[in-house]
Amino acid sequence: MSRIAATFARLQTQGRKALIPFVTAGFPFADVTPELMHAMVAGGADVIELGVPFSDPSADGPVIQKAGDKALSFGIGLTQVLEMVRIFRQQDATTPVVLMGYANPVERYNQKHSATMSIAGNTKSTGASGPFVRDAAAAGVDGMLIVDYPPEECEDFAAELKSHNMDLIFLLAPTSTDERMQQVARIASGYVYYVSLKGVTGSGALDTGAVEAMLPRIRTHVSVPVGVGFGIRDAATARAIGKVADAVVIGSKIIQLIDAQPRDRVASTAQTFLREIRAALDS
């Protein structure tokens, strides 16, 4: 059983919902991420999504784009992100860490580490297989969410991740068809991430009624837990989503809160905010 599956199983027995914060690796300071991750766990995080900085993040709104640009200006790439996870694992062997990002950094990592990129004409594999999976597992990564890897091209990648006890996580959206949900269900593990809004991260107002109506439809196809994100910005919204979802994912709000903080207040600011969300979910 993966760390992610074990975490959701434990929470289910406790009658609790998972709190999954997202932060961009290397933001707002290049060296703050491991400390920030520990603070988020202290604040009540059950799983951490760590964003891999990328120059063309198609699913991210202005807040996370800005965070990624700043991290890139510090020289933060996938190699540095894996090192951050290694440092985090020196003190925390239990909290799952999911890397969230895009295909380009992963495939570039494999190119740089002499991966064979023979995927032409193969609709069931991607260039993500290879040294990256090996190195991510060694660093202590538990899952991958790669926005631009469609499920029909990820079967081999999912199998390789599972062989290293890691999960492949997919996005579902209000526009997802039953056929797409079935494709995701065949290979997804850990959890699926339901994008509650049409648009990019940090956009729009969350319609909790629409989310509540959509989740039963998703669960007719998907057996793994369902997390909900995009548009969750405060304790009240988190509580409402937590009543119907298995997990609540919060990203843009955390990025906004820590953006203006001095180095020594970044971790404590995130921890204080997550404590409020954790209390709301547990109430």
Order of alpha helices (4+ residues) and beta strands (2+ residues): alpha-beta-alpha-beta-alpha-alpha-beta-alpha-alpha-beta-alpha-beta-beta-alpha-beta-alpha-beta-alpha-beta-alpha-alpha
